Amino acid sequence: MTARIGVVTFPGSLDDRDALRAVRLAGADPVSLFHADADLQGVDAVVLPGGFSYGDYLRAGAIARFAPIMDTIVDSANGGMPVLGICNGFQVLTEVHLLPGSMIKNEHLHFVCRDQTLRVENAETAWTSEYRAGEEIVIPLKNQDGQYVADEHTLDELEGEGRVAFRYVGWNPNGSRRDIAGITNARGNVVGLMPHPEHAAEPGFGPDSVEGGRTGTDGIAFFTSAIKGLMAKA
């Protein structure tokens, strides 16, 4: 059996092709899914990619929540299907309330694009099991609405339940509360983060690393983590 991981394309998605490529590089069958089609085509997991869904004309991710495919994804996620939201996909996950909190404009009000160091805080989710807790990884970041916000009660709950999946290290690029770069739901099957692991999945196209320019592949473990978990349940 080969795992099938779907990647949803919304109007304005920019990184859907990159996510599909990362899925293939990790060893799964990539499946293109369309926002207007409620059928998930029998996939085992879903990625909501980065971009500007529906132009972000109302609020980042706010219109995408009403896409026909999202009702199916929410039901599937609540049933345990692994779902990963990257950048705009993270914003969508907060809008459909699969993850708490919200995303607003970067604190400095500028678009930011850089290779960003993250610390893995939770290595027990469907998308992080191939990392080690405390491990530092480098993942490209590019966003304008990347500031994660939530009330203090929610933040305390995330901290207390170990649901902060990633934190920014060295510099908080967008003002996110408590340096949070990504979170998970209580079950651990839904993860959202602002940086782009699909852009650190293949030598020659990722961040710089100790091995040389553009050699970083720290992001591929997101996808191999999901595959390993799916295969264990097959």
N, C-alpha and C positions, 0 to 999 in steps of 0.2 A: 504493500500500500504506500502511495505517495501522498503526503498532505497537500490539500488544495487551499491556498490562501487568496482571498479576494481583495481587490483594491478598488475602492469606489471613486468614480470620476464625477465630480460636480461641475457645473458651469464655473469656470475660474480656477479649477484645480491646476496646479503647476507641477507637482511632483509625483503624480500618479505613475508615470512611466518609470521614474527612478525607483519607486517603491516596488513595482512589478519586477524590475530587474533585480533588486535586492532579494526578493522572494525566490527568484530563480537561482541566483547565486548561492543562496542558503540551502537549496536542495528541494524546495517545494514546487508544486505546479502553480504558477501565477494565473489568476482568473480576473479578467476585467469586469467590473460591475458598474452599472449605470444608475445614476441618481433617481431616474424616473421609473425604474423597474424594481418592483418589490421582491422579485425572485432572487435569492442569494445563490442560485445555481449549485446548491449542494456543497458549498465551501465549508471548510473546517474552522476557519478563522477569517477575520476581516481587518483590513487596514484602512483608516480614514487618512488620506494624505494631506500634505501641505498645499497652500495656495491661497486664493481669495474667493472662496465659494460664494457664488452669486454676487461677486464684486465686493462683498462685505459692506453693501450699501446701507444696511440697517445697523448691524453690529456684527462683529466677527463671529461667523458660525450661526448667527441667529436665524437666517432664512433656510440654511441647509437642514435645520432640525425638522422642517416640514416636508422634506423630500420623501416620496413614497418609500424609498428603500430604508429610511431611518426607522420607521415603525418596526420593520422586520428585524433590523439590527438590534434595536432596543430589546425586543422580545427574546432574540437569540442570546444576547449578552446576559440578560437576566436568567437565562437558562444555563449559562456557563460557557458559552462560546467565547474564545479569546478575541478581544477587540483592542487594537492599538490606534490611538489618535496622535498624529504628528502635527505640531504647529496648528494650522487651521483645523486639523482633525481633533486636536485637543480642545480647541475652542468649541467645536461641534459637540463633543462629549459633555462639556459643561452645560451647553444649551439644552441638551436632551436629558440632563440630570442623571446621566450614568456616572458622572463624577461631580463632586461639589465645587463650589466657588465659581469664579468668573475670570475672564481675561479682559483687560483694558489696555489703553495706549501705554507704550513704554513711558516710564517716569520722566525721561529726558525728552520725550516727544519726537524722537528721531528713529528712523529705520536703522537697525543694527544688523551687520553681517560679519561674522567672525568665526574662527574655530574656538570652541568653548570647552573648557574642562568641567566635567561633572563628577560628582561623587555618587556612587551607587549606594543608596541607603537601604533598599529592600531588594534582595536577590532571590526572593521566593515567589515572585509573580510568574504568570504564564509567559511573560516577555523578558524576564530578567534572570532566569534560573542559570544561565551560562556565565553570569558574572559572579563576583564575590562581594559581599557586603563590605563597604569601605574602599573598594577599588575605584581608582580615578581613571576616567576615560575621556577622550577628546572627540567631540561631535560638532559638526558645523551648525551654526545658529543663524537664522535670518528671519527677523520679524519686526513688526511695527506695533502690533497689539499683543505683546508678550508678557505683560505684567500680570502675574497671577495674584488675585485678591480673594479673600474670604474673611468672614468675621472671626473674632478671636476664639469663640467656642469651636467653630469648625476647624480652625488651625490647630487648636489644642487636641481636638479629637483625632485629626490626621496624625499628629505627632505621637499621641498616646497609643494609637492602634498600629503604628509602624506603616502607615499608608503614604508617607512621603517616599517616593521611589527614587528621586534624584534631586541633588542640590547643586547649585552653581558654586564653583570653587575659584578663588582668586579675584573674581569680579562678578558682581550681580549686574548683568547687562540690561535689565529692564525694570528693576525695582520690585520684583516679585517678593511677596511677603515671605520672610524667613528663608530667603534664598532658594525657594522651591522652584525646581525646573521641571518636575514631573510627579504625578501622584497615581495611586491605584485605588480601585474600589476595595471593599472589605473582603471580597472573595478572591481577589488577586487575578481575575481574568481580564479586567479592563484596565488599561494603562494609558495615560496621556502625558505627553511631554512637548515642550516647545522646540528643542533642538532636533536636528534631522538625521537619525541613524542611517537612513537610506543613502545619504551622501558620504558615508564612511563605511562602505561595504565592499570596495574593490580596490586593490592596489593600483596606483596611478591616477585615481580620481577622488581620493579622500584628503583628509588633513595631513599636514606634515607630521612626521613622527621621528623617533630616534633612528629609524632605518633609512630616512631620506625624505625628500620632498614628495608630497601627495601619496605617501605610502600607508597612511593610517586606515585601519579597517575595524576600529572599535565598535562600529555600529552593527556589524553583521550578526553579533550574538543576540540581538533582539529577535531576529528571525529564526536563528537556529534554536533559541530557547523555546519558541512557540512550536517549532517542528518536533523537537525532542519530547515536549509535553504531550503533543497530539499522538505521536507514535507510541508513547507509553500507555495511552488509553485505548489504542487500536486493538 
